[in-house]
Amino acid sequence: MSKMRAKVRVGSVLPVAQYEGVTTQERLVFHGVAKTGSYPPDGSDEDNTFAKFSPSVLVDLMVANPALIGKFEPGKSYYVDFTPID
């Protein structure tokens, strides 16, 4: 099996659990990328390339690692690599 790289954008960050006023879990929802506005006539924009071959992407993660709480912002994009495990 081949590796796959996806490009995703944070759609929302929702606090799920709190303890003594501190967020202890967040729900991160990622969507496939799409360019705001028009693509260049030759289609050379990277977001267009990802959207063309992965037109629908939804990743929903629950994060409980204190080092990651508050680190993800709506609108930021990330690469996600899928590598098979032998």
Sequence and secondary structure as in RCSB ss.txt:
>XXXX:A:sequence
MSKMRAKVRVGSVLPVAQYEGVTTQERLVFHGVAKTGSYPPDGSDEDNTFAKFSPSVLVDLMVANPALIGKFEPG
KSYYVDFTPID
>XXXX:A:secstr
   EEEEEEEEEEEEEEEETTEEEEEEEEEEE   SS   TT   HHHHHHHH    EEEEEE  TTTTT   TT
 EEEEEE    
